[in-house]
């Protein structure tokens, strides 16, 4: 989506970085050396967030041994068979079992809760986790359809249906920022 003059920048690069670092600090506080803990990013955009978190953790904790992967949820979505346009799948990159582990799921935006529900279903193929936590860059608090709540939140945004939250990542978009875009109402 192209930016327009109706769009509002919620976070720019400096505050964006501070927000990611805050989430990393909270994870470190709650998980210590991450023994028996793994991080799994939800493809695509949650994978970029997970990459960033793991990069910072590796700098902060020397000799960190952390199971890290990315999961594709395309075929677990409840709208998979009803979508009018073909959905493109990403690659799942998990080479470990989550059996008995603390799993930290990472996504960019929590909106209806359906993506997280699909991720929880997909995760079951890798074992039964001891516990699952959720970290999101943006909690879009209105319009939740399922009882899903994030344990770690970068920022919360109250937006109505005709708005779209777009998280931009430097590694693919050129800038780190969060934009609230207004969809045109025709």
Secondary structure, DSSP 8 states (H G I E B T S, - for coil): ----TT-EEEE-HHHHHHHHHHHHHHHHHHHTT-TTEEEEEETTHHHHHHHHHHHHHHHHSTT---EEEEE--GGG-TTTTT-SS-------B--S--TT-EEEEEEEEESSSHHHHHHHHHHGGG---SEEEEEEEEEE-TT--S----SEEEEEE---TTEEEEEE-HHHHSS-EEEEEE----
